[in-house]
Amino acid sequence: MQRKDPIPCLLPRDRAINRINELGAEGRAQWKKEIGYHRRSLAETFMFRYKTIVGDRLSARKWQNQVSEVRIKLDVINRMTELGMPKSYKRAI
């Protein structure tokens, strides 16, 4: 559906809705795959976890020290994730 007087800030939204409608019944899921929406969702989820676990501020002032601080925090998150991952084994029936 096209507007008579399109509002510039709503054009991307309108294009997305039109594309979803073009794709039909499974339009929304297909549209998400087309634009890589799931990757965005994963990135947003990670940033939420990062800020929740280690905070949203850096204490270091110098750039190089900030880089080190972020790397250490990422290492902590990766280790926590690794510890929480289930171990799965193939089982014969």
mmCIF file as gemmi writes it, N, C-alpha and C atoms, coordinates in Angstrom:
data_model
loop_
_atom_site.group_PDB
_atom_site.id
_atom_site.type_symbol
_atom_site.label_atom_id
_atom_site.label_alt_id
_atom_site.label_comp_id
_atom_site.label_asym_id
_atom_site.label_entity_id
_atom_site.label_seq_id
_atom_site.pdbx_PDB_ins_code
_atom_site.Cartn_x
_atom_site.Cartn_y
_atom_site.Cartn_z
_atom_site.occupancy
_atom_site.B_iso_or_equiv
_atom_site.pdbx_formal_charge
_atom_site.auth_seq_id
_atom_site.auth_asym_id
_atom_site.pdbx_PDB_model_num
ATOM 1 N N . MET Axp A 1 ? 0.841 -1.167 0 1 0 ? 1 A 1
ATOM 2 C CA . MET Axp A 1 ? 0 0 0 1 0 ? 1 A 1
ATOM 3 C C . MET Axp A 1 ? 0.894 1.241 0 1 0 ? 1 A 1
ATOM 4 N N . GLN Axp A 2 ? 0.712 2.088 -0.984 1 0 ? 2 A 1
ATOM 5 C CA . GLN Axp A 2 ? 1.513 3.305 -1.098 1 0 ? 2 A 1
ATOM 6 C C . GLN Axp A 2 ? 0.759 4.483 -0.491 1 0 ? 2 A 1
ATOM 7 N N . ARG Axp A 3 ? 1.497 5.319 0.168 1 0 ? 3 A 1
ATOM 8 C CA . ARG Axp A 3 ? 0.914 6.53 0.737 1 0 ? 3 A 1
ATOM 9 C C . ARG Axp A 3 ? 0.843 7.609 -0.331 1 0 ? 3 A 1
ATOM 10 N N . LYS Axp A 4 ? -0.123 8.488 -0.194 1 0 ? 4 A 1
ATOM 11 C CA . LYS Axp A 4 ? -0.221 9.615 -1.121 1 0 ? 4 A 1
ATOM 12 C C . LYS Axp A 4 ? 0.934 10.575 -0.899 1 0 ? 4 A 1
ATOM 13 N N . ASP Axp A 5 ? 1.214 10.854 0.356 1 0 ? 5 A 1
ATOM 14 C CA . ASP Axp A 5 ? 2.314 11.752 0.699 1 0 ? 5 A 1
ATOM 15 C C . ASP Axp A 5 ? 3.28 10.99 1.621 1 0 ? 5 A 1
ATOM 16 N N . PRO Axp A 6 ? 4.269 10.275 1.022 1 0 ? 6 A 1
ATOM 17 C CA . PRO Axp A 6 ? 5.163 9.446 1.833 1 0 ? 6 A 1
ATOM 18 C C . PRO Axp A 6 ? 5.98 10.276 2.823 1 0 ? 6 A 1
ATOM 19 N N . ILE Axp A 7 ? 6.106 9.747 4.003 1 0 ? 7 A 1
ATOM 20 C CA . ILE Axp A 7 ? 6.917 10.377 5.039 1 0 ? 7 A 1
ATOM 21 C C . ILE Axp A 7 ? 8.307 9.752 4.943 1 0 ? 7 A 1
ATOM 22 N N . PRO Axp A 8 ? 9.343 10.546 4.684 1 0 ? 8 A 1
ATOM 23 C CA . PRO Axp A 8 ? 10.681 10.002 4.427 1 0 ? 8 A 1
ATOM 24 C C . PRO Axp A 8 ? 11.192 9.016 5.48 1 0 ? 8 A 1
ATOM 25 N N . CYS Axp A 9 ? 10.964 9.282 6.736 1 0 ? 9 A 1
ATOM 26 C CA . CYS Axp A 9 ? 11.491 8.394 7.773 1 0 ? 9 A 1
ATOM 27 C C . CYS Axp A 9 ? 10.766 7.045 7.809 1 0 ? 9 A 1
ATOM 28 N N . LEU Axp A 10 ? 9.594 6.956 7.176 1 0 ? 10 A 1
ATOM 29 C CA . LEU Axp A 10 ? 8.827 5.704 7.171 1 0 ? 10 A 1
ATOM 30 C C . LEU Axp A 10 ? 9.029 4.883 5.905 1 0 ? 10 A 1
ATOM 31 N N . LEU Axp A 11 ? 9.794 5.373 4.953 1 0 ? 11 A 1
ATOM 32 C CA . LEU Axp A 11 ? 9.984 4.653 3.691 1 0 ? 11 A 1
ATOM 33 C C . LEU Axp A 11 ? 10.608 3.271 3.871 1 0 ? 11 A 1
ATOM 34 N N . PRO Axp A 12 ? 11.672 3.109 4.674 1 0 ? 12 A 1
ATOM 35 C CA . PRO Axp A 12 ? 12.213 1.759 4.855 1 0 ? 12 A 1
ATOM 36 C C . PRO Axp A 12 ? 11.194 0.791 5.452 1 0 ? 12 A 1
ATOM 37 N N . ARG Axp A 13 ? 10.417 1.275 6.397 1 0 ? 13 A 1
ATOM 38 C CA . ARG Axp A 13 ? 9.372 0.451 6.999 1 0 ? 13 A 1
ATOM 39 C C . ARG Axp A 13 ? 8.334 0.05 5.954 1 0 ? 13 A 1
ATOM 40 N N . ASP Axp A 14 ? 7.909 1.02 5.14 1 0 ? 14 A 1
ATOM 41 C CA . ASP Axp A 14 ? 6.92 0.746 4.104 1 0 ? 14 A 1
ATOM 42 C C . ASP Axp A 14 ? 7.445 -0.274 3.101 1 0 ? 14 A 1
ATOM 43 N N . ARG Axp A 15 ? 8.726 -0.131 2.71 1 0 ? 15 A 1
ATOM 44 C CA . ARG Axp A 15 ? 9.326 -1.095 1.767 1 0 ? 15 A 1
ATOM 45 C C . ARG Axp A 15 ? 9.346 -2.489 2.374 1 0 ? 15 A 1
ATOM 46 N N . ALA Axp A 16 ? 9.672 -2.588 3.655 1 0 ? 16 A 1
ATOM 47 C CA . ALA Axp A 16 ? 9.705 -3.896 4.322 1 0 ? 16 A 1
ATOM 48 C C . ALA Axp A 16 ? 8.315 -4.521 4.343 1 0 ? 16 A 1
ATOM 49 N N . ILE Axp A 17 ? 7.318 -3.74 4.683 1 0 ? 17 A 1
ATOM 50 C CA . ILE Axp A 17 ? 5.943 -4.258 4.722 1 0 ? 17 A 1
ATOM 51 C C . ILE Axp A 17 ? 5.496 -4.7 3.34 1 0 ? 17 A 1
ATOM 52 N N . ASN Axp A 18 ? 5.804 -3.91 2.315 1 0 ? 18 A 1
ATOM 53 C CA . ASN Axp A 18 ? 5.437 -4.294 0.944 1 0 ? 18 A 1
ATOM 54 C C . ASN Axp A 18 ? 6.107 -5.596 0.536 1 0 ? 18 A 1
ATOM 55 N N . ARG Axp A 19 ? 7.386 -5.757 0.896 1 0 ? 19 A 1
ATOM 56 C CA . ARG Axp A 19 ? 8.109 -6.982 0.542 1 0 ? 19 A 1
ATOM 57 C C . ARG Axp A 19 ? 7.505 -8.185 1.261 1 0 ? 19 A 1
ATOM 58 N N . ILE Axp A 20 ? 7.177 -8.033 2.519 1 0 ? 20 A 1
ATOM 59 C CA . ILE Axp A 20 ? 6.555 -9.126 3.279 1 0 ? 20 A 1
ATOM 60 C C . ILE Axp A 20 ? 5.234 -9.528 2.629 1 0 ? 20 A 1
ATOM 61 N N . ASN Axp A 21 ? 4.449 -8.54 2.212 1 0 ? 21 A 1
ATOM 62 C CA . ASN Axp A 21 ? 3.175 -8.824 1.549 1 0 ? 21 A 1
ATOM 63 C C . ASN Axp A 21 ? 3.381 -9.512 0.205 1 0 ? 21 A 1
ATOM 64 N N . GLU Axp A 22 ? 4.432 -9.129 -0.521 1 0 ? 22 A 1
ATOM 65 C CA . GLU Axp A 22 ? 4.737 -9.77 -1.808 1 0 ? 22 A 1
ATOM 66 C C . GLU Axp A 22 ? 5.041 -11.254 -1.631 1 0 ? 22 A 1
ATOM 67 N N . LEU Axp A 23 ? 5.709 -11.593 -0.525 1 0 ? 23 A 1
ATOM 68 C CA . LEU Axp A 23 ? 6.142 -12.972 -0.311 1 0 ? 23 A 1
ATOM 69 C C . LEU Axp A 23 ? 5.008 -13.9 0.109 1 0 ? 23 A 1
ATOM 70 N N . GLY Axp A 24 ? 3.893 -13.357 0.538 1 0 ? 24 A 1
ATOM 71 C CA . GLY Axp A 24 ? 2.735 -14.192 0.839 1 0 ? 24 A 1
ATOM 72 C C . GLY Axp A 24 ? 2.701 -14.719 2.258 1 0 ? 24 A 1
ATOM 73 N N . ALA Axp A 25 ? 2.155 -15.947 2.398 1 0 ? 25 A 1
ATOM 74 C CA . ALA Axp A 25 ? 1.858 -16.526 3.707 1 0 ? 25 A 1
ATOM 75 C C . ALA Axp A 25 ? 3.081 -16.613 4.622 1 0 ? 25 A 1
ATOM 76 N N . GLU Axp A 26 ? 4.183 -17.06 4.098 1 0 ? 26 A 1
ATOM 77 C CA . GLU Axp A 26 ? 5.409 -17.192 4.903 1 0 ? 26 A 1
ATOM 78 C C . GLU Axp A 26 ? 6.305 -15.976 4.717 1 0 ? 26 A 1
ATOM 79 N N . GLY Axp A 27 ? 5.716 -14.851 4.378 1 0 ? 27 A 1
ATOM 80 C CA . GLY Axp A 27 ? 6.459 -13.656 4.022 1 0 ? 27 A 1
ATOM 81 C C . GLY Axp A 27 ? 7.401 -13.134 5.086 1 0 ? 27 A 1
ATOM 82 N N . ARG Axp A 28 ? 6.94 -13.072 6.309 1 0 ? 28 A 1
ATOM 83 C CA . ARG Axp A 28 ? 7.773 -12.488 7.365 1 0 ? 28 A 1
ATOM 84 C C . ARG Axp A 28 ? 9.035 -13.318 7.613 1 0 ? 28 A 1
ATOM 85 N N . ALA Axp A 29 ? 8.887 -14.642 7.676 1 0 ? 29 A 1
ATOM 86 C CA . ALA Axp A 29 ? 10.046 -15.509 7.913 1 0 ? 29 A 1
ATOM 87 C C . ALA Axp A 29 ? 11.026 -15.412 6.749 1 0 ? 29 A 1
ATOM 88 N N . GLN Axp A 30 ? 10.511 -15.415 5.531 1 0 ? 30 A 1
ATOM 89 C CA . GLN Axp A 30 ? 11.374 -15.318 4.349 1 0 ? 30 A 1
ATOM 90 C C . GLN Axp A 30 ? 12.072 -13.953 4.306 1 0 ? 30 A 1
ATOM 91 N N . TRP Axp A 31 ? 11.36 -12.902 4.626 1 0 ? 31 A 1
ATOM 92 C CA . TRP Axp A 31 ? 11.944 -11.559 4.64 1 0 ? 31 A 1
ATOM 93 C C . TRP Axp A 31 ? 13.091 -11.484 5.639 1 0 ? 31 A 1
ATOM 94 N N . LYS Axp A 32 ? 12.899 -12.077 6.812 1 0 ? 32 A 1
ATOM 95 C CA . LYS Axp A 32 ? 13.954 -12.079 7.829 1 0 ? 32 A 1
ATOM 96 C C . LYS Axp A 32 ? 15.204 -12.774 7.309 1 0 ? 32 A 1
ATOM 97 N N . LYS Axp A 33 ? 15.028 -13.875 6.568 1 0 ? 33 A 1
ATOM 98 C CA . LYS Axp A 33 ? 16.184 -14.573 5.998 1 0 ? 33 A 1
ATOM 99 C C . LYS Axp A 33 ? 16.869 -13.709 4.946 1 0 ? 33 A 1
ATOM 100 N N . GLU Axp A 34 ? 16.069 -13.041 4.116 1 0 ? 34 A 1
ATOM 101 C CA . GLU Axp A 34 ? 16.618 -12.2 3.046 1 0 ? 34 A 1
ATOM 102 C C . GLU Axp A 34 ? 17.511 -11.085 3.583 1 0 ? 34 A 1
ATOM 103 N N . ILE Axp A 35 ? 17.084 -10.458 4.665 1 0 ? 35 A 1
ATOM 104 C CA . ILE Axp A 35 ? 17.841 -9.305 5.15 1 0 ? 35 A 1
ATOM 105 C C . ILE Axp A 35 ? 18.829 -9.643 6.258 1 0 ? 35 A 1
ATOM 106 N N . GLY Axp A 36 ? 18.889 -10.934 6.653 1 0 ? 36 A 1
ATOM 107 C CA . GLY Axp A 36 ? 19.817 -11.335 7.702 1 0 ? 36 A 1
ATOM 108 C C . GLY Axp A 36 ? 19.369 -10.895 9.087 1 0 ? 36 A 1
ATOM 109 N N . TYR Axp A 37 ? 18.069 -10.861 9.29 1 0 ? 37 A 1
ATOM 110 C CA . TYR Axp A 37 ? 17.516 -10.388 10.556 1 0 ? 37 A 1
ATOM 111 C C . TYR Axp A 37 ? 17.986 -11.227 11.738 1 0 ? 37 A 1
ATOM 112 N N . HIS Axp A 38 ? 18.145 -12.532 11.52 1 0 ? 38 A 1
ATOM 113 C CA . HIS Axp A 38 ? 18.526 -13.404 12.622 1 0 ? 38 A 1
ATOM 114 C C . HIS Axp A 38 ? 19.943 -13.096 13.115 1 0 ? 38 A 1
ATOM 115 N N . ARG Axp A 39 ? 20.818 -12.714 12.207 1 0 ? 39 A 1
ATOM 116 C CA . ARG Axp A 39 ? 22.173 -12.324 12.617 1 0 ? 39 A 1
ATOM 117 C C . ARG Axp A 39 ? 22.119 -11.066 13.478 1 0 ? 39 A 1
ATOM 118 N N . ARG Axp A 40 ? 21.258 -10.148 13.088 1 0 ? 40 A 1
ATOM 119 C CA . ARG Axp A 40 ? 21.083 -8.922 13.875 1 0 ? 40 A 1
ATOM 120 C C . ARG Axp A 40 ? 20.569 -9.257 15.264 1 0 ? 40 A 1
ATOM 121 N N . SER Axp A 41 ? 19.598 -10.158 15.32 1 0 ? 41 A 1
ATOM 122 C CA . SER Axp A 41 ? 19.02 -10.555 16.591 1 0 ? 41 A 1
ATOM 123 C C . SER Axp A 41 ? 20.08 -11.194 17.49 1 0 ? 41 A 1
ATOM 124 N N . LEU Axp A 42 ? 20.935 -12.027 16.92 1 0 ? 42 A 1
ATOM 125 C CA . LEU Axp A 42 ? 21.997 -12.655 17.699 1 0 ? 42 A 1
ATOM 126 C C . LEU Axp A 42 ? 22.963 -11.607 18.236 1 0 ? 42 A 1
ATOM 127 N N . ALA Axp A 43 ? 23.298 -10.617 17.405 1 0 ? 43 A 1
ATOM 128 C CA . ALA Axp A 43 ? 24.207 -9.554 17.833 1 0 ? 43 A 1
ATOM 129 C C . ALA Axp A 43 ? 23.589 -8.739 18.965 1 0 ? 43 A 1
ATOM 130 N N . GLU Axp A 44 ? 22.307 -8.417 18.846 1 0 ? 44 A 1
ATOM 131 C CA . GLU Axp A 44 ? 21.631 -7.647 19.887 1 0 ? 44 A 1
ATOM 132 C C . GLU Axp A 44 ? 21.558 -8.44 21.188 1 0 ? 44 A 1
ATOM 133 N N . THR Axp A 45 ? 21.306 -9.738 21.083 1 0 ? 45 A 1
ATOM 134 C CA . THR Axp A 45 ? 21.25 -10.584 22.27 1 0 ? 45 A 1
ATOM 135 C C . THR Axp A 45 ? 22.612 -10.636 22.946 1 0 ? 45 A 1
ATOM 136 N N . PHE Axp A 46 ? 23.678 -10.75 22.14 1 0 ? 46 A 1
ATOM 137 C CA . PHE Axp A 46 ? 25.014 -10.787 22.719 1 0 ? 46 A 1
ATOM 138 C C . PHE Axp A 46 ? 25.33 -9.483 23.448 1 0 ? 46 A 1
ATOM 139 N N . MET Axp A 47 ? 25.01 -8.361 22.82 1 0 ? 47 A 1
ATOM 140 C CA . MET Axp A 47 ? 25.303 -7.075 23.458 1 0 ? 47 A 1
ATOM 141 C C . MET Axp A 47 ? 24.515 -6.924 24.758 1 0 ? 47 A 1
ATOM 142 N N . PHE Axp A 48 ? 23.291 -7.409 24.797 1 0 ? 48 A 1
ATOM 143 C CA . PHE Axp A 48 ? 22.506 -7.376 26.03 1 0 ? 48 A 1
ATOM 144 C C . PHE Axp A 48 ? 23.197 -8.204 27.111 1 0 ? 48 A 1
ATOM 145 N N . ARG Axp A 49 ? 23.631 -9.424 26.751 1 0 ? 49 A 1
ATOM 146 C CA . ARG Axp A 49 ? 24.318 -10.282 27.714 1 0 ? 49 A 1
ATOM 147 C C . ARG Axp A 49 ? 25.612 -9.64 28.195 1 0 ? 49 A 1
ATOM 148 N N . TYR Axp A 50 ? 26.388 -9.073 27.262 1 0 ? 50 A 1
ATOM 149 C CA . TYR Axp A 50 ? 27.66 -8.436 27.605 1 0 ? 50 A 1
ATOM 150 C C . TYR Axp A 50 ? 27.436 -7.328 28.63 1 0 ? 50 A 1
ATOM 151 N N . LYS Axp A 51 ? 26.508 -6.433 28.341 1 0 ? 51 A 1
ATOM 152 C CA . LYS Axp A 51 ? 26.259 -5.298 29.23 1 0 ? 51 A 1
ATOM 153 C C . LYS Axp A 51 ? 25.678 -5.739 30.568 1 0 ? 51 A 1
ATOM 154 N N . THR Axp A 52 ? 24.866 -6.787 30.56 1 0 ? 52 A 1
ATOM 155 C CA . THR Axp A 52 ? 24.274 -7.284 31.797 1 0 ? 52 A 1
ATOM 156 C C . THR Axp A 52 ? 25.333 -7.917 32.69 1 0 ? 52 A 1
ATOM 157 N N . ILE Axp A 53 ? 26.237 -8.68 32.091 1 0 ? 53 A 1
ATOM 158 C CA . ILE Axp A 53 ? 27.222 -9.425 32.871 1 0 ? 53 A 1
ATOM 159 C C . ILE Axp A 53 ? 28.389 -8.546 33.311 1 0 ? 53 A 1
ATOM 160 N N . VAL Axp A 54 ? 28.969 -7.767 32.388 1 0 ? 54 A 1
ATOM 161 C CA . VAL Axp A 54 ? 30.191 -7.022 32.717 1 0 ? 54 A 1
ATOM 162 C C . VAL Axp A 54 ? 29.996 -5.515 32.783 1 0 ? 54 A 1
ATOM 163 N N . GLY Axp A 55 ? 28.805 -5.053 32.516 1 0 ? 55 A 1
ATOM 164 C CA . GLY Axp A 55 ? 28.539 -3.618 32.607 1 0 ? 55 A 1
ATOM 165 C C . GLY Axp A 55 ? 28.67 -2.92 31.265 1 0 ? 55 A 1
ATOM 166 N N . ASP Axp A 56 ? 28.182 -1.699 31.206 1 0 ? 56 A 1
ATOM 167 C CA . ASP Axp A 56 ? 28.174 -0.972 29.942 1 0 ? 56 A 1
ATOM 168 C C . ASP Axp A 56 ? 29.211 0.15 29.909 1 0 ? 56 A 1
ATOM 169 N N . ARG Axp A 57 ? 30.131 0.142 30.855 1 0 ? 57 A 1
ATOM 170 C CA . ARG Axp A 57 ? 31.164 1.184 30.893 1 0 ? 57 A 1
ATOM 171 C C . ARG Axp A 57 ? 32.542 0.543 31.005 1 0 ? 57 A 1
ATOM 172 N N . LEU Axp A 58 ? 33.531 1.271 30.533 1 0 ? 58 A 1
ATOM 173 C CA . LEU Axp A 58 ? 34.917 0.84 30.668 1 0 ? 58 A 1
ATOM 174 C C . LEU Axp A 58 ? 35.574 1.694 31.748 1 0 ? 58 A 1
ATOM 175 N N . SER Axp A 59 ? 36.464 1.09 32.513 1 0 ? 59 A 1
ATOM 176 C CA . SER Axp A 59 ? 37.133 1.861 33.554 1 0 ? 59 A 1
ATOM 177 C C . SER Axp A 59 ? 38.479 2.41 33.084 1 0 ? 59 A 1
ATOM 178 N N . ALA Axp A 60 ? 39.06 1.799 32.041 1 0 ? 60 A 1
ATOM 179 C CA . ALA Axp A 60 ? 40.347 2.272 31.531 1 0 ? 60 A 1
ATOM 180 C C . ALA Axp A 60 ? 40.163 3.576 30.754 1 0 ? 60 A 1
ATOM 181 N N . ARG Axp A 61 ? 41.184 4.428 30.794 1 0 ? 61 A 1
ATOM 182 C CA . ARG Axp A 61 ? 41.097 5.711 30.084 1 0 ? 61 A 1
ATOM 183 C C . ARG Axp A 61 ? 41.826 5.68 28.75 1 0 ? 61 A 1
ATOM 184 N N . LYS Axp A 62 ? 42.97 5.017 28.705 1 0 ? 62 A 1
ATOM 185 C CA . LYS Axp A 62 ? 43.754 4.969 27.469 1 0 ? 62 A 1
ATOM 186 C C . LYS Axp A 62 ? 43.164 3.933 26.528 1 0 ? 62 A 1
ATOM 187 N N . TRP Axp A 63 ? 43.238 4.234 25.23 1 0 ? 63 A 1
ATOM 188 C CA . TRP Axp A 63 ? 42.649 3.363 24.2 1 0 ? 63 A 1
ATOM 189 C C . TRP Axp A 63 ? 43.19 1.945 24.298 1 0 ? 63 A 1
ATOM 190 N N . GLN Axp A 64 ? 44.504 1.78 24.387 1 0 ? 64 A 1
ATOM 191 C CA . GLN Axp A 64 ? 45.103 0.453 24.423 1 0 ? 64 A 1
ATOM 192 C C . GLN Axp A 64 ? 44.633 -0.33 25.652 1 0 ? 64 A 1
ATOM 193 N N . ASN Axp A 65 ? 44.491 0.355 26.767 1 0 ? 65 A 1
ATOM 194 C CA . ASN Axp A 65 ? 43.999 -0.303 27.974 1 0 ? 65 A 1
ATOM 195 C C . ASN Axp A 65 ? 42.519 -0.678 27.842 1 0 ? 65 A 1
ATOM 196 N N . GLN Axp A 66 ? 41.752 0.141 27.131 1 0 ? 66 A 1
ATOM 197 C CA . GLN Axp A 66 ? 40.344 -0.181 26.884 1 0 ? 66 A 1
ATOM 198 C C . GLN Axp A 66 ? 40.229 -1.436 26.021 1 0 ? 66 A 1
ATOM 199 N N . VAL Axp A 67 ? 41.114 -1.53 25.013 1 0 ? 67 A 1
ATOM 200 C CA . VAL Axp A 67 ? 41.123 -2.719 24.154 1 0 ? 67 A 1
ATOM 201 C C . VAL Axp A 67 ? 41.383 -3.954 25.003 1 0 ? 67 A 1
ATOM 202 N N . SER Axp A 68 ? 42.377 -3.879 25.878 1 0 ? 68 A 1
ATOM 203 C CA . SER Axp A 68 ? 42.701 -5.013 26.76 1 0 ? 68 A 1
ATOM 204 C C . SER Axp A 68 ? 41.533 -5.343 27.688 1 0 ? 68 A 1
ATOM 205 N N . GLU Axp A 69 ? 40.893 -4.321 28.224 1 0 ? 69 A 1
ATOM 206 C CA . GLU Axp A 69 ? 39.765 -4.526 29.135 1 0 ? 69 A 1
ATOM 207 C C . GLU Axp A 69 ? 38.617 -5.255 28.433 1 0 ? 69 A 1
ATOM 208 N N . VAL Axp A 70 ? 38.31 -4.841 27.211 1 0 ? 70 A 1
ATOM 209 C CA . VAL Axp A 70 ? 37.23 -5.487 26.459 1 0 ? 70 A 1
ATOM 210 C C . VAL Axp A 70 ? 37.598 -6.931 26.144 1 0 ? 70 A 1
ATOM 211 N N . ARG Axp A 71 ? 38.839 -7.176 25.752 1 0 ? 71 A 1
ATOM 212 C CA . ARG Axp A 71 ? 39.268 -8.546 25.446 1 0 ? 71 A 1
ATOM 213 C C . ARG Axp A 71 ? 39.151 -9.45 26.674 1 0 ? 71 A 1
ATOM 214 N N . ILE Axp A 72 ? 39.529 -8.944 27.826 1 0 ? 72 A 1
ATOM 215 C CA . ILE Axp A 72 ? 39.42 -9.732 29.063 1 0 ? 72 A 1
ATOM 216 C C . ILE Axp A 72 ? 37.953 -10.024 29.362 1 0 ? 72 A 1
ATOM 217 N N . LYS Axp A 73 ? 37.093 -9.018 29.22 1 0 ? 73 A 1
ATOM 218 C CA . LYS Axp A 73 ? 35.663 -9.217 29.484 1 0 ? 73 A 1
ATOM 219 C C . LYS Axp A 73 ? 35.058 -10.225 28.508 1 0 ? 73 A 1
ATOM 220 N N . LEU Axp A 74 ? 35.475 -10.164 27.24 1 0 ? 74 A 1
ATOM 221 C CA . LEU Axp A 74 ? 34.978 -11.128 26.259 1 0 ? 74 A 1
ATOM 222 C C . LEU Axp A 74 ? 35.454 -12.532 26.589 1 0 ? 74 A 1
ATOM 223 N N . ASP Axp A 75 ? 36.68 -12.649 27.062 1 0 ? 75 A 1
ATOM 224 C CA . ASP Axp A 75 ? 37.202 -13.953 27.457 1 0 ? 75 A 1
ATOM 225 C C . ASP Axp A 75 ? 36.383 -14.525 28.613 1 0 ? 75 A 1
ATOM 226 N N . VAL Axp A 76 ? 36.019 -13.669 29.567 1 0 ? 76 A 1
ATOM 227 C CA . VAL Axp A 76 ? 35.194 -14.106 30.694 1 0 ? 76 A 1
ATOM 228 C C . VAL Axp A 76 ? 33.842 -14.63 30.195 1 0 ? 76 A 1
ATOM 229 N N . ILE Axp A 77 ? 33.215 -13.884 29.302 1 0 ? 77 A 1
ATOM 230 C CA . ILE Axp A 77 ? 31.907 -14.301 28.772 1 0 ? 77 A 1
ATOM 231 C C . ILE Axp A 77 ? 32.033 -15.609 27.995 1 0 ? 77 A 1
ATOM 232 N N . ASN Axp A 78 ? 33.071 -15.734 27.172 1 0 ? 78 A 1
ATOM 233 C CA . ASN Axp A 78 ? 33.266 -16.965 26.408 1 0 ? 78 A 1
ATOM 234 C C . ASN Axp A 78 ? 33.467 -18.17 27.323 1 0 ? 78 A 1
ATOM 235 N N . ARG Axp A 79 ? 34.229 -17.996 28.398 1 0 ? 79 A 1
ATOM 236 C CA . ARG Axp A 79 ? 34.443 -19.102 29.342 1 0 ? 79 A 1
ATOM 237 C C . ARG Axp A 79 ? 33.146 -19.464 30.059 1 0 ? 79 A 1
ATOM 238 N N . MET Axp A 80 ? 32.371 -18.466 30.429 1 0 ? 80 A 1
ATOM 239 C CA . MET Axp A 80 ? 31.09 -18.734 31.096 1 0 ? 80 A 1
ATOM 240 C C . MET Axp A 80 ? 30.153 -19.484 30.148 1 0 ? 80 A 1
ATOM 241 N N . THR Axp A 81 ? 30.142 -19.078 28.891 1 0 ? 81 A 1
ATOM 242 C CA . THR Axp A 81 ? 29.291 -19.741 27.9 1 0 ? 81 A 1
ATOM 243 C C . THR Axp A 81 ? 29.737 -21.186 27.702 1 0 ? 81 A 1
ATOM 244 N N . GLU Axp A 82 ? 31.057 -21.379 27.6 1 0 ? 82 A 1
ATOM 245 C CA . GLU Axp A 82 ? 31.601 -22.721 27.407 1 0 ? 82 A 1
ATOM 246 C C . GLU Axp A 82 ? 31.233 -23.634 28.576 1 0 ? 82 A 1
ATOM 247 N N . LEU Axp A 83 ? 31.312 -23.119 29.79 1 0 ? 83 A 1
ATOM 248 C CA . LEU Axp A 83 ? 30.963 -23.924 30.958 1 0 ? 83 A 1
ATOM 249 C C . LEU Axp A 83 ? 29.481 -24.294 30.975 1 0 ? 83 A 1
ATOM 250 N N . GLY Axp A 84 ? 28.649 -23.421 30.431 1 0 ? 84 A 1
ATOM 251 C CA . GLY Axp A 84 ? 27.215 -23.666 30.448 1 0 ? 84 A 1
ATOM 252 C C . GLY Axp A 84 ? 26.703 -24.5 29.29 1 0 ? 84 A 1
ATOM 253 N N . MET Axp A 85 ? 27.572 -24.778 28.308 1 0 ? 85 A 1
ATOM 254 C CA . MET Axp A 85 ? 27.132 -25.553 27.14 1 0 ? 85 A 1
ATOM 255 C C . MET Axp A 85 ? 27.057 -27.039 27.501 1 0 ? 85 A 1
ATOM 256 N N . PRO Axp A 86 ? 25.978 -27.707 27.111 1 0 ? 86 A 1
ATOM 257 C CA . PRO Axp A 86 ? 25.878 -29.14 27.404 1 0 ? 86 A 1
ATOM 258 C C . PRO Axp A 86 ? 26.826 -29.933 26.515 1 0 ? 86 A 1
ATOM 259 N N . LYS Axp A 87 ? 27.338 -31.018 27.051 1 0 ? 87 A 1
ATOM 260 C CA . LYS Axp A 87 ? 28.179 -31.931 26.283 1 0 ? 87 A 1
ATOM 261 C C . LYS Axp A 87 ? 27.252 -32.995 25.707 1 0 ? 87 A 1
ATOM 262 N N . SER Axp A 88 ? 27.307 -33.194 24.398 1 0 ? 88 A 1
ATOM 263 C CA . SER Axp A 88 ? 26.443 -34.192 23.794 1 0 ? 88 A 1
ATOM 264 C C . SER Axp A 88 ? 27.307 -35.282 23.168 1 0 ? 88 A 1
ATOM 265 N N . TYR Axp A 89 ? 26.855 -36.496 23.306 1 0 ? 89 A 1
ATOM 266 C CA . TYR Axp A 89 ? 27.58 -37.657 22.825 1 0 ? 89 A 1
ATOM 267 C C . TYR Axp A 89 ? 26.66 -38.512 21.966 1 0 ? 89 A 1
ATOM 268 N N . LYS Axp A 90 ? 27.243 -39.123 20.94 1 0 ? 90 A 1
ATOM 269 C CA . LYS Axp A 90 ? 26.486 -40.023 20.095 1 0 ? 90 A 1
ATOM 270 C C . LYS Axp A 90 ? 26.281 -41.332 20.864 1 0 ? 90 A 1
ATOM 271 N N . ARG Axp A 91 ? 25.074 -41.85 20.801 1 0 ? 91 A 1
ATOM 272 C CA . ARG Axp A 91 ? 24.756 -43.04 21.559 1 0 ? 91 A 1
ATOM 273 C C . ARG Axp A 91 ? 24.228 -44.111 20.63 1 0 ? 91 A 1
ATOM 274 N N . ALA Axp A 92 ? 24.726 -45.313 20.757 1 0 ? 92 A 1
ATOM 275 C CA . ALA Axp A 92 ? 24.244 -46.43 19.939 1 0 ? 92 A 1
ATOM 276 C C . ALA Axp A 92 ? 22.962 -46.996 20.552 1 0 ? 92 A 1
ATOM 277 N N . ILE Axp A 93 ? 22.064 -47.399 19.674 1 0 ? 93 A 1
ATOM 278 C CA . ILE Axp A 93 ? 20.781 -47.943 20.164 1 0 ? 93 A 1
ATOM 279 C C . ILE Axp A 93 ? 20.773 -49.431 20.058 1 0 ? 93 A 1
